[in-house]
Amino acid sequence: MDENKELSTLSVAVKLEGMDQVNDELDKILNKLEKANSLADELALTIKDLCSK
């Protein structure tokens, strides 16, 4: 196999691995945002209930 092509293949593999890590981190952030949104909804309902009493 041509050495330049081998290096190019390795570069692509490293970049893809990096993208997997970025996607994993984005998934974690999205999960945290979804939890925060759910908590905000619960808080809004609680406040609404308290104000209506």
N, C-alpha and C positions, 0 to 999 in steps of 0.2 A: 504494500500500500504506500502511496505517495506520502512523504512526511508532512507536507503542507496540508494535505487533505486530512490527515490524522489529527493534526493540531486544530484544524477548523472544526472537526467533529467534536473534539474535546471542549473547545470553546463553546459550542452550541450546547453541549451537555451541561457545562457549568452554568451557563445562562439560564437554561431551563430549570436546573435545580434551584437557582436563586429565585426564579419566578414562583416555584412551588412554595418556597419559604415566604415570599411576599403574599401569595394567596392565602397561606395558612394564617399569617398575621392579620390580613384583612378579614378573614372569617372570624377570628377572635374578636376583632373590633366590632364587627357587625353583630355578633352575639351579645356583646356588652351593650351596644346601642339599643338592641331589641329589648333587653332586660330593663334598661333605663326607661325606655318608652312605656313598658308595661307598668313599672313602678310609678311613673308620672301619671298614667291613666288611673291607677288605683288611688293615688293621692288626690287627684281631681275629683273622683267619685266620693271619697271620704269627706273632702271639704264641702262638696255640694250637699251631701247628706247632713253634715253638721250645720250648715247654714240654713237648711230647710226646717230644722227643728226649733 
